[in-house]
Amino acid sequence: MKHLFLSLSAVMAAMMMPATAHAEESDSLNADTTRWYNQTQELSGVTIKGRLPKTRAKGDAMRTTVAGTILEKAGTVSDALSKIPLLEAERDGGVKVTGRGDAEVYINGRRVLDTKELSRLRSDQILHVDVVQNPGARYAASTKAVVRITLKKAQGEGLSFQDNLSGYYQYGHTLHNNLDVNYRTGGLDVTATFWAGRYGHSKSLQEDDMFYYVGNDQYLGKTKQETKQLWKGWSPQLQINYMVDLNHSFGAFYKYDRHSSGEMNSEFNTDNYENGIWLERSESRIWMDDNFDKHIFNAYYNGKIGKLGIDFNVDGLFDDTKTPGRTCETTTPVEQGVITQQPTQRNIESNTNSGNNFWASKLIFTYPIWQGNLSVGGEYAYNHRTDAYTFTSTEVVPVKATDSEINEKSTAGFVEYGRQFGRVFAQVGLRYEHLTNDYYNFGQKEDEVCRDYGDWFPTAVVAMPVGKVQLSLSYRRDIQRPNYSSLTNSTIYLNRYAYQSGNPYLKPTYTHSMVLNGAYQWLNATVNYSRVKDSETMSTEPFPGSADPLVSLVRPINSHEDYNQLMAGAQARPTIGCWHPSWSFYAIFQDYKSPTADGSTITLKRPYYSFSWQNDIELPKGYRLNIRAAYSTKGDYNNYRVTRESFNTLLGIQRDFSLNTFGTLTADIRCNDIFNTNKSETIIYGMRELTAFNPARRTFVLDLTWKFNEARSKYRGSGAGEKQKARM
């Protein structure tokens, strides 16, 4: 919680964009696409040349082939993912699946723990990408979607390296560099990576109007917020993999993250009105610093004993975060629209220390039976989290110091069976998860906040061709547990009328999801229906226990009623000579009910539409041009009502330079939001309604990648306890 409504900006940014355990999960996924992609066969003297559709149903996933297509030249892995049907990806950001939300990403079976890795790898290393909208029972029930990236088989031995330098400019500059050094000989594969960077190009600008009633009186707070964050960090990592033979491999991965500084400065200025009369001006200067150390560890064994497949992982994550903060507020009364009195100043000093001590293990067995594959397995995770908040104030405020401790244990078991019936693939699974969460504050156990519950989560998928159309239908029940930061008791002082906190009483969100996919040559379509219970959203409400009814608290809450949501989308990606256009569209329909400031209930059911037109053009002399335009309409999403249309354009150009014996250099320059039109305006409904407006500003990016005798990692660790780690 860096500042008020920061989470809203993230939600809206995600919504405005045009929306791997192992690939060897079933027989239908075992095919090595290098054997049939664009292959030529000779039968009795007749030559047959074939090319598979760009995206097609493959087992539990929709598979997009990247090798041999224009996607190879996209730039980074993140750039390639952003051009694949159903996917939304940002550089140095996460990956989302349209209609499902945040996705777990796997590269050659290894869970990606740092999303920046997707910007460090190059798109020409990808063989194919599988998008799973309803993951099977082997994945944690809180996994909304899965993206499995399979890289091309590495060639050659010896020493190789790749260096990537990236720069951004928006309101300031960002510069970071990543160096990968790889050594391969026989079955041994060792990769050392060092990343260092300074981030300071972005700025959060937001205008908020908070509207509410106290009795018959109407209140309005008009806020202008400007936040700038500058952080520096460095991160070395080492991974070792050894392939004994094709049936046995093991390895280990270690990464250290150090953020020595994450300074945030914010101006938070508010004018308060009562029944249309200007009463007071509040000017807050907020400073916070966020620095942490994080250690991540994984060890794995992957192999076969006879027909029995074994996948074993042990994971650890240990971090310590210190966040000191300070708020200096000046309030000035107003009479008849004129400032006539001396201002009053308040100062709040705060400090938050948090840490995690996390271990997890996962074991999966697979065995061929009845012409299919049977998988059984289990997972265990334990986390000890501490979160202490202290403060000093020049006057009494309705905030309490906290010193919380969470001991959480999670156990899971699953069974899954998949089989090919001629041209039809079917898979069913059942997963059971049990979670125990003990919550302590200042050493005293708070039973009303503790949790002890278990749930069953069924999954099913069937995929088949109907004529030349590839179809896939899947079902899944899943759960989304609150992040630890949402469960904290810590309360942040913004000004005398506004505070922000977590909510230890948050319940998990349950969703029933049904997804239908279709693919025909270069056309793709999807329909996703969800029934959502206890959805988590941000709410502004009177501060509990405050004597002043004007004081507000911003915190996460659960929705009051279950609701339905339907997403429908389509994409066309033909190839016309050197021109590779892509047209995409999706729409969201829902019936979310929310309270309003006047005490009534509103049903948010206005459709929300998004359109995108992307163009990749191959030019002479190795140049590639990328032009993209995206448009989003007004509409409703959860308890947000989008009240402004948005338009975003991107222009980029790339070129590869041969350095002969010194490898290759790829230069990539682009400008995002050329016309500064990617603005957003949203009403967040609740007991106190908030209207938020975010302006826009173009961003320039320069990317330089030097590759010399490149080799690619064989790491096969898939990770354990991934969803628990993500909640940290």
WOBEL-V747664 format. One record per pair of residues at least 6 apart in sequence whose C-alpha atoms are under 6 Angstrom apart, sorted by sequence separation. I is the first residue (numbers start at 0). GAP is how many residues later the second one is. D is the distance in whole Angstrom. If there is no record, write none. Layout:
BEGIN
I;GAP;D  I;GAP;D
END
This chain:
BEGIN
22;6;6  23;6;5  40;6;6  55;6;5  65;6;6  73;6;5  81;6;5  88;6;5  95;6;4  105;6;6  167;6;5  182;6;6  212;6;6  242;6;4  272;6;5  302;6;6  303;6;6  366;6;6  418;6;6  438;6;6  439;6;6  464;6;6  492;6;5  517;6;6  594;6;4  617;6;5  634;6;6  635;6;6  657;6;5  683;6;5  40;7;5  55;7;5  81;7;5  87;7;6  94;7;6  95;7;5  104;7;6  166;7;5  182;7;5  211;7;5  241;7;6  271;7;6  302;7;5  366;7;5  418;7;6  438;7;6  463;7;5  491;7;6  517;7;5  593;7;6  616;7;6  634;7;5  656;7;6  682;7;6  39;8;6  54;8;5  87;8;5  94;8;6  166;8;5  181;8;6  210;8;6  241;8;6  271;8;5  301;8;6  365;8;6  417;8;6  462;8;6  491;8;5  516;8;6  542;8;6  572;8;6  593;8;5  616;8;5  633;8;5  656;8;5  682;8;4  39;9;5  54;9;4  70;9;6  86;9;6  165;9;6  181;9;4  210;9;5  240;9;6  270;9;6  301;9;5  365;9;4  417;9;4  462;9;4  490;9;6  516;9;4  542;9;5  572;9;4  592;9;6  615;9;6  633;9;5  655;9;6  681;9;6  53;10;6  86;10;5  134;10;6  165;10;6  180;10;6  209;10;6  240;10;4  270;10;5  364;10;6  416;10;6  461;10;6  490;10;4  515;10;6  541;10;5  542;10;5  571;10;6  592;10;4  615;10;5  633;10;6  655;10;4  681;10;5  53;11;6  77;11;6  85;11;5  133;11;6  180;11;5  209;11;5  239;11;5  269;11;6  300;11;5  331;11;4  364;11;5  389;11;5  416;11;6  438;11;5  461;11;5  489;11;6  515;11;5  540;11;5  571;11;5  591;11;6  614;11;6  633;11;5  654;11;6  680;11;6  37;12;6  85;12;5  132;12;5  164;12;5  179;12;6  208;12;6  239;12;5  269;12;5  299;12;5  330;12;5  363;12;6  364;12;6  388;12;5  415;12;6  437;12;5  460;12;6  514;12;6  540;12;5  570;12;6  590;12;6  591;12;5  614;12;5  632;12;5  654;12;5  680;12;4  37;13;5  77;13;6  131;13;6  163;13;6  179;13;5  208;13;5  238;13;6  268;13;6  299;13;4  330;13;5  363;13;4  388;13;5  415;13;4  436;13;5  460;13;4  488;13;6  514;13;4  539;13;6  570;13;4  590;13;6  613;13;6  631;13;6  653;13;6  679;13;6  131;14;5  163;14;5  178;14;6  207;14;6  238;14;4  268;14;4  298;14;6  329;14;6  362;14;5  387;14;6  414;14;6  436;14;5  459;14;6  487;14;5  513;14;6  539;14;4  569;14;6  590;14;5  613;14;4  631;14;5  653;14;4  679;14;5  162;15;6  178;15;5  207;15;5  237;15;6  268;15;6  298;15;5  329;15;4  362;15;6  387;15;4  414;15;6  435;15;6  459;15;5  486;15;5  513;15;5  538;15;6  569;15;5  589;15;5  612;15;6  630;15;6  652;15;6  678;15;6  130;16;5  162;16;4  177;16;6  206;16;6  237;16;5  267;16;5  297;16;6  328;16;6  361;16;6  386;16;6  413;16;6  435;16;4  458;16;6  485;16;5  486;16;5  487;16;6  512;16;6  538;16;6  568;16;5  612;16;5  630;16;5  652;16;6  678;16;5  129;17;6  161;17;6  177;17;4  206;17;5  236;17;6  266;17;6  297;17;5  328;17;5  361;17;4  386;17;5  413;17;4  434;17;6  458;17;5  485;17;6  486;17;4  512;17;4  537;17;6  538;17;6  568;17;4  611;17;6  629;17;6  651;17;6  678;17;5  129;18;5  161;18;5  176;18;6  236;18;4  266;18;5  296;18;6  327;18;6  360;18;6  385;18;6  412;18;6  434;18;6  511;18;6  537;18;4  567;18;5  588;18;5  611;18;4  629;18;5  651;18;4  677;18;5  128;19;6  160;19;5  176;19;6  205;19;5  265;19;6  296;19;5  327;19;5  360;19;5  385;19;5  412;19;5  433;19;6  511;19;5  536;19;5  567;19;5  587;19;6  610;19;6  628;19;6  650;19;6  128;20;5  160;20;4  175;20;6  204;20;6  235;20;6  265;20;5  295;20;6  326;20;6  359;20;6  384;20;6  411;20;6  433;20;4  456;20;5  510;20;6  536;20;6  566;20;6  587;20;5  610;20;5  628;20;4  650;20;5  675;20;5  93;21;6  159;21;6  160;21;6  175;21;4  204;21;5  234;21;6  264;21;6  295;21;5  326;21;5  359;21;4  384;21;5  411;21;4  432;21;6  510;21;5  535;21;6  566;21;5  586;21;6  609;21;6  627;21;6  649;21;6  675;21;5  92;22;6  127;22;6  159;22;5  174;22;6  203;22;6  234;22;5  264;22;5  294;22;6  325;22;6  358;22;6  383;22;6  410;22;6  432;22;6  509;22;6  535;22;5  565;22;6  586;22;4  609;22;4  627;22;5  649;22;4  675;22;6  91;23;6  126;23;6  158;23;6  174;23;5  203;23;5  263;23;6  294;23;5  325;23;5  358;23;5  383;23;5  410;23;5  431;23;6  509;23;5  534;23;5  565;23;5  585;23;6  608;23;6  626;23;6  649;23;6  91;24;4  126;24;5  158;24;5  173;24;6  202;24;6  233;24;6  263;24;5  293;24;6  324;24;6  357;24;6  382;24;6  409;24;6  431;24;5  508;24;6  533;24;5  534;24;5  564;24;6  585;24;6  608;24;5  626;24;5  648;24;5  673;24;5  125;25;4  126;25;5  157;25;5  173;25;4  202;25;5  232;25;6  262;25;6  293;25;4  324;25;5  357;25;4  382;25;5  409;25;5  430;25;6  508;25;5  533;25;5  564;25;4  584;25;6  625;25;6  647;25;5  648;25;6  672;25;5  124;26;6  125;26;6  157;26;5  173;26;5  232;26;4  262;26;4  292;26;5  323;26;6  324;26;6  356;26;6  381;26;6  408;26;6  430;26;5  508;26;5  563;26;5  584;26;5  625;26;5  671;26;6  124;27;6  156;27;5  172;27;5  173;27;5  231;27;6  232;27;6  261;27;5  292;27;6  323;27;4  356;27;5  381;27;5  408;27;5  429;27;6  480;27;5  563;27;6  583;27;6  607;27;4  624;27;6  671;27;5  90;28;6  156;28;5  171;28;6  172;28;4  261;28;5  291;28;5  322;28;6  355;28;6  380;28;6  407;28;6  429;28;4  479;28;5  562;28;6  583;28;5  606;28;5  607;28;6  624;28;5  670;28;6  171;29;4  231;29;6  261;29;6  291;29;4  322;29;5  355;29;5  380;29;5  407;29;4  428;29;6  479;29;5  532;29;5  562;29;5  582;29;6  605;29;5  623;29;6  647;29;6  670;29;5  170;30;5  199;30;5  230;30;5  260;30;5  290;30;6  321;30;6  354;30;6  379;30;6  406;30;6  428;30;5  478;30;6  531;30;6  582;30;5  605;30;5  623;30;5  646;30;5  647;30;5  669;30;6  27;31;5  169;31;5  170;31;6  198;31;6  230;31;4  259;31;5  290;31;6  321;31;5  354;31;5  379;31;5  406;31;5  427;31;6  478;31;5  531;31;5  581;31;6  622;31;6  646;31;5  669;31;5  168;32;5  169;32;6  198;32;5  229;32;6  258;32;5  289;32;6  320;32;6  353;32;5  378;32;6  405;32;6  427;32;4  477;32;6  530;32;6  581;32;5  603;32;6  622;32;5  645;32;5  668;32;6  197;33;6  229;33;5  258;33;5  289;33;5  320;33;5  353;33;4  378;33;5  405;33;5  426;33;6  477;33;5  530;33;5  580;33;6  621;33;6  645;33;6  668;33;5  197;34;5  228;34;6  288;34;5  319;34;6  352;34;6  377;34;5  404;34;6  426;34;5  476;34;6  529;34;6  580;34;4  667;34;6  196;35;6  228;35;4  257;35;5  288;35;6  319;35;4  352;35;5  377;35;4  404;35;5  425;35;6  476;35;5  529;35;5  579;35;6  667;35;5  196;36;6  227;36;6  256;36;6  287;36;6  318;36;5  351;36;6  376;36;6  403;36;5  425;36;4  528;36;6  579;36;5  643;36;6  666;36;6  195;37;6  227;37;5  256;37;5  287;37;4  318;37;5  351;37;5  376;37;6  403;37;4  424;37;6  475;37;5  528;37;5  643;37;5  666;37;5  195;38;4  226;38;6  255;38;6  286;38;6  317;38;5  350;38;6  375;38;6  402;38;5  424;38;5  474;38;6  527;38;6  578;38;5  642;38;5  665;38;6  194;39;6  226;39;4  255;39;5  286;39;5  317;39;5  350;39;5  375;39;4  402;39;5  423;39;6  474;39;5  527;39;5  577;39;6  641;39;6  642;39;6  665;39;5  77;40;5  194;40;5  225;40;6  254;40;6  285;40;6  349;40;6  374;40;6  423;40;5  473;40;6  526;40;6  577;40;5  641;40;4  664;40;6  76;41;5  77;41;6  104;41;6  193;41;6  225;41;5  254;41;5  285;41;4  316;41;5  349;41;4  374;41;5  473;41;5  526;41;4  640;41;5  664;41;5  76;42;6  102;42;5  103;42;5  104;42;5  105;42;5  106;42;5  107;42;5  193;42;4  224;42;6  253;42;6  284;42;6  315;42;6  348;42;5  373;42;6  472;42;6  525;42;6  640;42;5  663;42;6  75;43;5  79;43;6  102;43;5  104;43;6  105;43;6  106;43;6  192;43;6  224;43;5  253;43;5  284;43;5  315;43;5  348;43;5  373;43;5  472;43;5  525;43;5  639;43;6  663;43;5  76;44;6  99;44;6  192;44;5  252;44;6  283;44;6  314;44;6  347;44;6  372;44;6  471;44;6  524;44;6  639;44;5  662;44;6  75;45;6  76;45;5  191;45;6  223;45;5  252;45;5  283;45;4  314;45;5  347;45;5  372;45;5  471;45;5  524;45;4  638;45;6  662;45;4  75;46;4  76;46;5  191;46;5  222;46;5  251;46;6  282;46;6  313;46;6  346;46;6  371;46;6  470;46;6  523;46;6  638;46;6  74;47;6  75;47;5  190;47;6  222;47;4  251;47;4  282;47;5  313;47;4  346;47;6  371;47;4  470;47;5  523;47;5  74;48;6  190;48;5  221;48;5  250;48;6  281;48;6  312;48;6  345;48;6  469;48;5  522;48;6  189;49;6  221;49;5  250;49;6  281;49;4  312;49;5  469;49;5  522;49;5  189;50;5  220;50;6  249;50;6  280;50;6  311;50;6  468;50;6  521;50;6  71;51;5  188;51;6  220;51;4  249;51;4  280;51;5  311;51;5  468;51;5  521;51;5  71;52;4  188;52;5  219;52;6  248;52;6  279;52;6  310;52;6  521;52;6  187;53;6  219;53;5  248;53;5  279;53;4  310;53;5  497;53;6  499;53;6  501;53;5  187;54;5  218;54;6  247;54;6  279;54;5  309;54;6  496;54;4  497;54;5  498;54;5  499;54;5  500;54;5  186;55;5  218;55;5  247;55;4  278;55;5  309;55;5  496;55;6  497;55;6  499;55;6  186;56;5  217;56;6  246;56;5  308;56;6  217;57;5  246;57;5  308;57;5  307;58;6  277;59;6  307;59;5  66;60;5  65;61;6  65;62;5  64;63;4  63;64;6  63;65;5  62;66;6  62;67;4  61;68;6  18;69;5  60;69;6  61;69;5  60;70;5  60;71;5  18;79;5  19;86;4  21;87;5  20;88;5  19;89;5  595;89;6  595;90;5  596;90;5  594;91;5  595;91;5  596;91;5  596;92;6  388;101;6  19;128;4  540;146;6  540;147;6  539;148;5  483;243;6  482;244;4  483;244;6  136;292;5  136;293;6  136;294;5  135;323;6  141;336;6  140;337;5  141;337;5  140;338;6  141;338;5  380;340;6  133;342;6  25;347;6  361;358;5  360;359;5  359;360;6  359;361;5  211;385;5  314;405;6  312;406;6  56;413;6  55;414;6  299;417;5  55;463;6  52;468;5  98;468;6  240;474;6  211;476;5  210;477;6  210;478;5  209;479;6  209;480;5  208;481;6  208;482;5  207;483;5  207;484;5  206;485;6  206;486;5  205;487;6  205;488;5  169;529;5  168;530;6  168;531;5  167;532;6  167;533;5  166;534;6  166;535;5  165;536;6  165;537;5  164;538;6  164;539;5  163;540;6  163;541;4  162;542;6  162;543;5  161;544;6  161;545;4  160;547;6  159;548;6  159;549;5  160;549;6  159;550;5  153;557;6  153;558;5  109;606;5  108;607;5  109;607;5  110;607;5  109;608;4  110;608;6  108;609;5  20;697;6
END
